[in-house]
């Protein structure tokens, strides 16, 4: 899929991303990611998934998310909005605890997520 990506495709990806998480289907979520993806998150740092908070590669991401999911009861994301650019999207949502989060997702030319960043409020 050549750049730039159509806004409607990016919005659909964001909705699919939320739906996959809400289904509790980790493999469905991971299918949206490239094998060489990177994901940064303060939660990854806090849980010891990476010394710098960046999880590198789909296999490492699978291990991190499987561990994180084992600690969460009733995971649910409520979509607030989706922001798009030519090669990325930001999924703005609230989680089951009511915390608002922005998830930045950048795509490769194949339309798979190659870089992600979970951004939480600083206070």
N, C-alpha and C positions, 0 to 999 in steps of 0.2 A: 504494500500500500504506500504510494508515494506521498511525500509531504507537499503541501500542508494537508493535515487531516481535516475532513469536513466537520464542522461543529456538531452536527447531528450524530456523527459516528462517535465523537468524543463523549457527548452527553450519554449516548447509549452504553458506552463502556463504563462510565461512572455509575449508571443505574445497575448494570450487570455486576459491577464490583460490590456494590451495597447488597444486592440480592444474594450473591454468593456467600458473603459474610453472614447475612441473616439466615441463610439455609444451614449454616454450620458446616459447610462443605469445604474443607481446607484445600483439597485437590482442585476443586472448581475455582477457588481464588487463585491458586498457584498457576493454573492454566493461563491466566491473564499476564503472567510474568515471563520474561526471557530468562534463559538459564544463567546468564551472566549479570543478572540484576543486582542492584544495591538498594538497601532500604535503611534509612536513618531514623532513629526514634530514641527519645529519652527513656522510654520503657525498655527498649533493648539494652540500653546502658544499665539501667537499674536492675534488670533481671540477669545481667552478666552474659548476655548473648554475644557481646563484643566489647572490647576494652575502650573503643572510641564511639560506640553507639551506632556503628554502621555494620549491618549484616550483609555479607557479600556472597552472592550465589544463591540459586534456588534451593539447593539442598540445605544450606545453612538457614535460609529463611523458613523452610519447612520445619526444621528442628525448633527454631525460635518460636514460631507461631504455634506449633503443637504444644510446647511448654506453656506459653502465655495463655492459650485457650484452656488448658487444664486448670488454670487458676481463676477463671472467670465463669460465673454462673449467669445464665440468661443473656448472653451477648446479643445485643440488638442495636443496629444503627438506623437512625431516622434521618433520611436525606433532607437537608435544608436547601442546598443549591449546588450547582456545578458550574465552575468557571473554566473557560477554554482558551487556549492559544494555539498556534499552528502545530505544535508537537507535544502538547501536554494538557493536563486538566488538573483542577483542584476540586476535590470532593469535600464539600462542607457538610458536616453531619453532627448529630449528637448521639452519644452512646447510651447504653442502658442505665448509666448513672446520671444522665443529663449533662455530661461534660461535652462542650462543643470542641470539635477537632476539624482541622483542615488537612487533608491528605493530598500532597502534591505528587502527581504521577506523570513522568515523562516517558514517551514511547520511542521505540526504535522504528526503523523503516517498515518492519513487518507488522507494526501495530501492537507489539507486546510491550509491557511496562519494563523499562530498563533501569529506571531510577525512581525511587519513592522516598517521601519524607513525611512522617506523621508530625504535625505541628499542633501543639497544645498551648492553651493560654498559659502565660508565664506567672500568673498569680493564683 
